[in-house]
Amino acid sequence: MEHPYLFFVKLFELLGMGEFAHANVHVIYSWFVMILLIVCGILATKSLTMIPGKMQNVFELIVSGMEEFMVEITGEEGRWLLPVVGTVFLYVFACNLIGLLPGFFPPTASLNTTASCALVVVVLTHIVGVKYHGAKYIKHFLGPVWWMIPIIFPIEVIGHLARILSLSFRLFGNMMGHELVLGILFFLAGAFFAPLPIMALGIFVALVQAFVFFLLSIMYITAAMEHAH
């Protein structure tokens, strides 16, 4: 189902790039989300003070909350991973939220976006595993005894590939489904008369899906850190 009206697609059409815009809607709105997050980060940090303002207070609350939650699961050793995992959470949450605005498309309603985020997390998982355990990390894929390698290795490979599918399809399915429901409501009731409870539910879904992605990412990384134990 096509979105009734997309502001940035219309803008690209005016610039003579309509074909690119229609083929890459998720890319355009991903750019918008990235620019928005960068601008908010700059505004929040350009004048750091001991007595923080409203913007600094909000960002400190968000970042400290994510950090404390992550450290509770991974321990102090996982604190250095917050910039990557925390950025993924903020990006996914922002992508989910903008889909609630008329004329905006949530990039996470595209499998390309969710798969790219999932690939980042899974690749990071193995980087962490190698960082903490070196070449011994490969033993996790080989099983406890050598004669089980032909059985254990394919299972482990499939299991890790399934993580990519799980992360990407779960987020994509929920956000695409919600986008379809909103599109139907906007068509039937108009952009300014869509039921508010559905919009409130959309905010809740956006937060929950971003949190689930964040939580699973932390769990995968923690498992990679603990393989040697």
C-alpha positions as CSV (number, residue, x, y, z in Angstrom):
1,M,0.0,0.0,0.0
2,E,1.5,3.3,-1.1
3,H,1.7,6.2,1.4
4,P,-0.9,8.9,0.5
5,Y,1.7,11.7,0.5
6,L,5.4,11.9,1.2
7,F,6.9,15.4,1.6
8,F,10.5,14.5,0.8
9,V,9.5,12.5,-2.3
10,K,7.6,15.5,-3.6
11,L,10.7,17.7,-2.9
12,F,12.9,15.3,-4.8
13,E,10.4,15.4,-7.7
14,L,10.7,19.1,-7.8
15,L,14.5,18.7,-8.0
16,G,14.1,16.3,-10.9
17,M,15.0,13.2,-8.9
18,G,11.5,11.7,-8.7
19,E,12.5,8.3,-10.0
20,F,15.3,8.0,-7.4
21,A,12.9,9.1,-4.6
22,H,10.2,6.6,-5.4
23,A,12.7,3.8,-5.6
24,N,14.5,4.7,-2.5
25,V,12.0,6.2,-0.1
26,H,13.6,4.5,2.9
27,V,17.0,5.9,2.0
28,I,15.7,9.5,1.8
29,Y,14.0,9.3,5.2
30,S,17.0,7.5,6.7
31,W,19.1,10.5,5.7
32,F,16.5,12.8,7.3
33,V,16.6,10.8,10.6
34,M,20.4,10.8,10.6
35,I,20.6,14.6,10.1
36,L,17.9,15.1,12.8
37,L,19.9,13.0,15.3
38,I,23.2,14.8,14.4
39,V,21.6,18.2,14.8
40,C,20.0,17.3,18.1
41,G,23.3,15.9,19.4
42,I,25.1,19.1,18.4
43,L,22.5,21.3,20.1
44,A,22.6,19.2,23.2
45,T,26.4,19.3,23.5
46,K,27.5,22.6,22.1
47,S,27.2,24.3,25.5
48,L,27.6,21.7,28.2
49,T,27.2,23.2,31.7
50,M,27.2,22.0,35.3
51,I,23.6,23.1,35.5
52,P,22.2,21.5,32.3
53,G,19.5,23.0,30.2
54,K,16.4,21.2,29.0
55,M,18.0,19.7,25.9
56,Q,21.1,18.6,27.8
57,N,18.9,17.1,30.6
58,V,16.9,15.0,28.1
59,F,20.0,13.6,26.4
60,E,21.8,12.9,29.7
61,L,18.7,11.1,30.9
62,I,18.5,9.0,27.7
63,V,22.2,8.2,27.5
64,S,22.7,7.5,31.2
65,G,19.6,5.2,31.2
66,M,20.9,3.2,28.3
67,E,24.4,3.0,29.8
68,E,23.1,1.8,33.2
69,F,20.8,-0.8,31.5
70,M,23.7,-2.1,29.3
71,V,26.2,-2.3,32.1
72,E,23.7,-4.3,34.3
73,I,23.7,-6.9,31.5
74,T,27.2,-6.9,30.1
75,G,29.1,-5.7,33.2
76,E,31.6,-2.8,33.2
77,E,33.5,-4.4,30.3
78,G,30.5,-3.7,28.0
79,R,30.5,0.1,28.7
80,W,32.7,0.9,25.7
81,L,30.1,-0.6,23.3
82,L,27.4,1.9,24.3
83,P,28.2,4.5,21.5
84,V,27.5,1.8,18.8
85,V,24.6,0.0,20.4
86,G,23.1,3.2,21.8
87,T,23.2,4.9,18.4
88,V,21.4,1.9,16.8
89,F,18.7,2.2,19.5
90,L,18.2,6.0,18.9
91,Y,18.3,5.5,15.1
92,V,15.7,2.7,15.2
93,F,13.4,4.6,17.6
94,A,13.6,7.8,15.6
95,C,12.9,5.9,12.4
96,N,9.9,4.3,14.0
97,L,8.5,7.5,15.3
98,I,8.6,9.6,12.2
99,G,6.2,7.2,10.5
100,L,3.5,8.6,12.8
101,L,3.7,12.0,11.1
102,P,1.6,12.6,8.0
103,G,3.8,12.8,5.0
104,F,6.7,10.9,6.6
105,F,7.7,7.3,5.9
106,P,9.4,5.1,8.6
107,P,12.6,3.7,7.2
108,T,12.3,0.7,9.4
109,A,9.2,-0.3,7.4
110,S,11.7,-1.3,4.7
111,L,13.5,-4.6,5.0
112,N,16.7,-2.9,3.6
113,T,16.9,-0.7,6.6
114,T,16.2,-3.3,9.2
115,A,18.6,-5.8,7.6
116,S,21.4,-3.2,7.5
117,C,21.0,-2.5,11.2
118,A,20.9,-6.3,12.0
119,L,24.1,-6.8,10.0
120,V,25.9,-4.1,12.0
121,V,24.9,-5.8,15.3
122,V,25.8,-9.3,14.2
123,V,29.1,-8.3,12.7
124,L,29.9,-6.3,15.9
125,T,29.1,-9.4,17.9
126,H,31.8,-11.4,16.2
127,I,34.3,-8.5,16.4
128,V,33.7,-8.4,20.1
129,G,34.1,-12.2,20.3
130,V,37.5,-12.0,18.5
131,K,38.6,-9.0,20.6
132,Y,37.9,-10.8,23.9
133,H,39.0,-14.4,23.0
134,G,41.2,-14.1,19.9
135,A,41.5,-17.1,17.7
136,K,39.9,-19.2,20.4
137,Y,36.5,-17.7,19.6
138,I,36.2,-20.1,16.7
139,K,35.9,-22.9,19.2
140,H,32.4,-21.8,19.9
141,F,31.4,-22.9,16.4
142,L,33.1,-26.3,16.6
143,G,31.5,-28.0,19.6
144,P,33.1,-29.6,22.7
145,V,34.8,-32.5,20.8
146,W,36.4,-32.7,17.4
147,W,34.1,-35.5,16.0
148,M,31.0,-33.3,16.5
149,I,32.4,-30.5,14.2
150,P,30.4,-31.7,11.1
151,I,27.2,-31.4,13.1
152,I,27.8,-28.4,15.4
153,F,29.4,-26.1,12.8
154,P,26.5,-26.0,10.3
155,I,24.0,-25.6,13.2
156,E,26.0,-22.7,14.7
157,V,26.4,-20.9,11.3
158,I,22.6,-21.3,10.7
159,G,21.9,-20.0,14.2
160,H,24.0,-16.9,13.7
161,L,22.4,-16.2,10.3
162,A,19.0,-16.6,11.9
163,R,19.9,-13.7,14.2
164,I,20.1,-11.4,11.2
165,L,16.7,-12.7,10.0
166,S,15.2,-12.5,13.5
167,L,16.3,-8.9,14.1
168,S,15.4,-7.6,10.7
169,F,12.1,-9.4,10.0
170,R,10.7,-8.7,13.5
171,L,11.3,-5.0,13.3
172,F,10.3,-4.8,9.6
173,G,7.1,-6.8,10.1
174,N,5.8,-4.7,13.0
175,M,6.6,-1.4,11.5
176,M,5.2,-2.3,8.0
177,G,2.0,-3.6,9.6
178,H,1.6,-0.5,11.7
179,E,2.3,1.7,8.6
180,L,-0.4,-0.2,6.6
181,V,-2.9,0.3,9.4
182,L,-2.2,4.1,9.6
183,G,-2.4,4.3,5.8
184,I,-5.9,2.8,5.9
185,L,-7.0,5.0,8.7
186,F,-5.7,8.1,6.9
187,F,-7.5,7.1,3.7
188,L,-10.8,6.5,5.5
189,A,-10.7,9.3,8.1
190,G,-8.3,11.8,6.8
191,A,-4.8,12.7,7.9
192,F,-6.1,15.0,10.7
193,F,-8.9,12.7,11.9
194,A,-7.1,9.4,12.4
195,P,-8.0,8.0,15.9
196,L,-5.7,9.3,18.5
197,P,-5.6,5.9,20.4
198,I,-4.0,4.4,17.3
199,M,-1.4,7.1,17.3
200,A,-0.7,6.6,21.0
201,L,-0.4,2.9,20.3
202,G,2.0,3.7,17.5
203,I,4.4,5.6,19.9
204,F,4.3,2.6,22.3
205,V,5.0,0.2,19.4
206,A,7.9,2.4,18.2
207,L,9.5,2.4,21.7
208,V,9.0,-1.3,22.3
209,Q,10.4,-2.4,18.9
210,A,13.5,-0.2,19.4
211,F,14.0,-1.5,22.9
212,V,13.6,-5.2,21.8
213,F,16.2,-4.5,19.1
214,F,18.5,-2.9,21.6
215,L,18.0,-5.7,24.2
216,L,18.7,-8.5,21.7
217,S,21.8,-6.7,20.5
218,I,23.1,-6.5,24.0
219,M,22.3,-10.2,24.7
220,Y,24.2,-11.3,21.5
221,I,27.2,-9.2,22.4
222,T,27.2,-10.4,26.0
223,A,27.1,-14.0,24.8
224,A,30.1,-13.3,22.5
225,M,32.0,-11.9,25.5
226,E,31.3,-14.9,27.7
227,H,32.2,-17.7,25.3
228,A,35.5,-18.4,27.0
229,H,33.7,-19.0,30.2
